[in-house]
Amino acid sequence: MAALPPIDDATEALDLTVRGFLFHLRRDSEGRLTIAAPHLEGYAAFALDWSSPDVQRRIAGGRKQLLAKAVGLHKKPAATVFDGTAGLGRDGFTLAALGAEVTLAERNPVLAALLRDAHRRALALPLTRDAATRIRIIEHDSAASLAAAQGFDAIYLDPMYPDDGKRALPSKEMQILRDLTGGDADADALLVAARASGVGRVAVKRPSKAPWLGQEKPNLSMEGTQARFDIYLR
Ligand SMILES: C[S@@+](CC[C@H](N)C(=O)[O-])C[C@H]1O[C@@H](n2cnc3c(N)ncnc32)[C@H](O)[C@@H]1O
């Protein structure tokens, strides 16, 4: 991705062209950093919001839901988790709300800025403050960061699945994410780096029926209604 101007708390309005698509970053009247993509018709600007009903519903699923079990929270609620594909931070925040200490790693600078903004607001809101204190955000390529990930209990990976045109239309957020990042064609290497890191548990979220990441057979898989979690143990 071409170098972008810095995006931080002082950013009020910025128009960016990424991969040929125009994106508008705007600070709204409530001080939230929002993103809009005019090429996606009918999609309003949005900010990442971990207090949203969608995220709160995920949290209500508790430590017995597959996401939590995949990283081992049912056995160790305060596990340290390296989320190597932070994206919109929904899975990472859910894990933090369920007790985990979560490092959110995101390489895309626009998403990293949106995540930092969501984190700042989450720290200020009573509903989300406690979980937000267990989150740390790094703007970095996880394939490189994973070399230093030894201290974690688990690594969580949810790379974007290639758009094969066969799946249901993604949500507006996922569509913007896809256009911003171009997908995660190098995701196989992320699993290689995660398994080489020495961390005992690597959990990979995959669409149901998708092949294993990197054709690597997991030690176990958990099949859900919307996704599958492949677990690699050391
Ligand atoms: C499908 S999204 C993850 C969604 C996320 N689980 C959530 O709950 O919102 C994948 C994200 O991983 C990021 N990503 C992919 N490979 C990465 C890498 N090597 N290092 C850091 N971030 C990466 C992409 O930029 C994208 O934002």
The ligand as an ORCA input file, in Angstrom:
! r2SCAN-3c Opt
* xyz 0 1
  C     -11.372    -10.602      7.830
  S     -10.532     -9.278      8.581
  C     -10.583     -9.702     10.272
  C     -11.889     -9.373     10.924
  C     -11.799     -9.426     12.431
  N     -11.615    -10.783     12.911
  C     -12.992     -8.794     13.098
  O     -13.581     -9.416     13.986
  O     -13.341     -7.652     12.738
  C      -8.831     -9.534      8.191
  C      -7.926     -8.362      8.592
  O      -6.619     -8.859      8.781
  C      -5.689     -7.925      8.315
  N      -4.455     -8.679      8.008
  C      -4.307     -9.673      7.107
  N      -3.050    -10.125      7.099
  C      -2.377     -9.419      8.033
  C      -1.027     -9.407      8.499
  N      -0.107    -10.221      7.967
  N      -0.689     -8.543      9.467
  C      -1.605     -7.697     10.010
  N      -2.894     -7.624      9.597
  C      -3.278     -8.471      8.630
  C      -6.362     -7.320      7.098
  O      -5.799     -6.050      6.777
  C      -7.814     -7.245      7.556
  O      -8.070     -6.016      8.178
*
